[in-house]
Amino acid sequence: MAAAAAAAQEAEPACLQSFELYESASRFYIFGTNADKTVWRLLKIDRSETSELDIDECSTVYTQAEYLELVSGLDEDHRSTGGVKFVTKFYGIIGFIKFLGPFYMLIITEQRKIGEIFDHPVYQVTKTSMIELANSKSRSSFLNTRDENRYKKILNTLDLRKDLFFSYSYPIMRGLQRNLSDPQEGWSLYESTFVWNEFLTRQIRNCLQSTLWTVALVYGFFKQDKFAISGKDIMFTLIARRSRHYAGTRYLKRGVNEKGRVANDVETEQIVYEAVPMPTEVSSVVQNRGSIPLFWSQDTSKLNIKPDIILHEKDKNYEATKLHFENLRGRYGNPIIIFNLIKTRERRESMLRREFDKAIRIINKLFSEENQLRFLHWDLHKNSQGEPTNVLDVLLKVAFRALTLTEFFYCQVAPPTGSETAPHWPALLHSHDPYFCDENSNSDISQEDISGSSDSSGNGTTEDKAETSELPQLKPPIFQKGVLRTNCIDCLDRTNVAQYAYGLAALGHQLHALGCVESPELGLGAPVAHHLMHFYERMGDTLAVQYSGSAAHNKIFSAKRGHLKLFIRSQEFFRTLQRHYSNACIDANKQAAINLFLGYFQPKQGSPALWELESSSEEHNNGSFGHTSIKRVNSDGSILSVSNTSISGCSGCHNELLTAAQPDVSTELQSSKMESDLVYENEITSPIESKMSNSRYTPTLSHDHIHDVPSSQLDPCNSGDSNFLDLEWLSNSGNSSDERSLAVSTPDAHLSTENVISDIIPETMENQVAGVQAQKLPEQFVQWVNNGDSFWF
């Protein structure tokens, strides 16, 4: 026994995957073990201390037999106070939270395996529990239990059983390219933009200087499946990671905050490799969606299904917008390609389109040539009025062009090592500097080595060749540099269709790189294209429910499948009703729960309660809780008045730590310093903070913006709606293989203005919705909205 324990202590720290919770009158005892229960660890939590979290980790590593003896010994030690009682088995600590009274521990009591990446299982949270740490003696010292219970009730409205996933051994919060080229573990992983329980785990991580007992939760979407192509079984994985910064619901989180974080910021990654026990080749591609990075908002209205868009008269030099794109560059490298899908013929959206276009052009004047933002403004809705295949053809053209600029990730990997219960990471097989995004590195990767064509069949040099005959002949890796950033107004329905097109274009190149297909071009009629559409449709519905309260408007996908127009309109109408009800009646409570979970609001005795502060979307978006008075008009984007009110942007949030695999070393060091020096601040700020005037207005370009920029230079290419793609070529909706090849090889070109989009719901439907909302909704309808499912199938 002693020898076994000693060997376990000398071994690499085991990954704890299963836990047992015991309680006595004075302490909680948590025993954690690995997958095969050969190694056990002990964690002690003091129940008498209420002001601070008192946690102690035992340094001893126990065997199975020693663990059983220890439990018996603890029970004997606490016999005078009732002994030690078993509470529950669980699968990881989500974190600790404190309202006005004691600390609570959030734990995962049930989980479900939803996939695996390189034999590293990925799990979905299916049931959680909140354990109060105080004992009966210390609990009696707390006052104001009514407010305490209300905070607990608010937090419980956040359904942790949906869309939260994690892995004990795979850094699921990071993309595959980063995990293979710049592996990290432990503490730094929790600082990621996409770890939703970073705040909840902060105290235990600070106390133990370890992440052994917690799991890092990602909120979004995960789906994995196998499909056969050319006689090979291919494992396809689609992951969506929602940012924890400036997170919330549709009308309560819009635009950008002062730190450059945007609402509804989601990273989407698709991973492809052969479904064999030890795959030797793998490919991935990443794209991004996020709210238009300007200061704008919409107030929730119970009677108006399309509330006014409010642009705030602040940040005239677009500093927050610039900061947002610098953050994207730090995460993904260059180029940043903006694909803006909002309308040009509807005054509400066209107002944002004009301001966004001005912001991009002004910011580009401040960036160096290599950091220039690429952009395309394209009104999707207008172009989708005809056959859905036509709009998908055009989106594919854009996707192929963007893919030539960003590339995608492909590499060969050495088989992973380690035991079956604790597999190690596969090694990246190439002779180049892996820190591919560091522009100041000494990497000798040539442009030919990583050129966008999927012709990765070139032979490596003699030094690159494998020393063992079991490994395939080495091929040069391909690295993704930059990202395609897509947005519409909500970044849900239209955005999801465009992301599907980019995913399809990338999938063809990925399969070609893996040797599964002869040509990198996949047509919309290919069986794998329909399979991929199902994946993206499921992802779009999931993300839409999270942000807006209903499934996505899948008009184009439904039409592509040949559904009747009457069915499509009916489904879209009821989803609009569902979304409107959720926005008007449910989102405020959901936003309050998110603010508590993420630590953006931390209750304090003597300070205003959360429910006393939140009253309007403008206060959510701008962090001010003073009274706002703005005259309303029909949803047409016109101006009635300017309201002077106290607003301030979100005061602070952690920036994602930049790694060596990112593009600019100076930016990386500066960002890391900001991260380490930053005192955690709430995203919800006090009304005492900086006061700025705001208004609802139709923006015009201020002289402050362009006093040193000649008007002729505002549009360097005189291109109208794009600076990287020929819009005249794009307007040709044909989609032959020759045209796709042209899309891959077409150089940057000037564009002419040709934008598109309008609403799915007719004006008559809007009137019907307003009438429904004025009535008392039946319980069945409310239940349907709360469940987030389709009304019928």
Secondary structure as UniProt FT lines:
FT   HELIX           2..10
FT   STRAND          18..23
FT   STRAND          27..33
FT   TURN            35..36
FT   STRAND          40..46
FT   STRAND          55..57
FT   HELIX           64..77
FT   HELIX           79..81
FT   STRAND          85..90
FT   STRAND          93..98
FT   STRAND          103..117
FT   TURN            118..119
FT   STRAND          120..132
FT   HELIX           136..139
FT   TURN            140..141
FT   HELIX           145..156
FT   TURN            160..161
FT   STRAND          164..166
FT   TURN            172..173
FT   HELIX           176..181
FT   HELIX           187..190
FT   TURN            193..194
FT   TURN            196..197
FT   HELIX           198..208
FT   STRAND          218..229
FT   TURN            230..231
FT   STRAND          232..242
FT   TURN            245..246
FT   TURN            250..252
FT   TURN            258..259
FT   TURN            263..264
FT   STRAND          266..274
FT   STRAND          281..289
FT   STRAND          296..297
FT   STRAND          310..311
FT   TURN            316..317
FT   HELIX           319..332
FT   STRAND          336..340
FT   HELIX           347..366
FT   HELIX           369..371
FT   STRAND          374..377
FT   HELIX           380..383
FT   TURN            384..385
FT   HELIX           388..406
FT   STRAND          409..414
FT   STRAND          427..429
FT   TURN            436..437
FT   TURN            439..440
FT   TURN            447..450
FT   HELIX           462..464
FT   TURN            469..470
FT   STRAND          483..487
FT   HELIX           493..513
FT   TURN            514..515
FT   TURN            524..525
FT   HELIX           527..548
FT   HELIX           555..560
FT   TURN            561..562
FT   HELIX           565..585
FT   HELIX           587..597
FT   TURN            598..599
FT   TURN            605..606
FT   HELIX           610..613
FT   HELIX           617..622
FT   STRAND          642..647
FT   TURN            660..661
FT   HELIX           665..677
FT   TURN            687..688
FT   STRAND          692..695
FT   HELIX           703..706
FT   TURN            707..708
FT   HELIX           711..713
FT   TURN            716..717
FT   HELIX           727..730
FT   HELIX           737..745
FT   HELIX           763..773
FT   HELIX           779..787
//
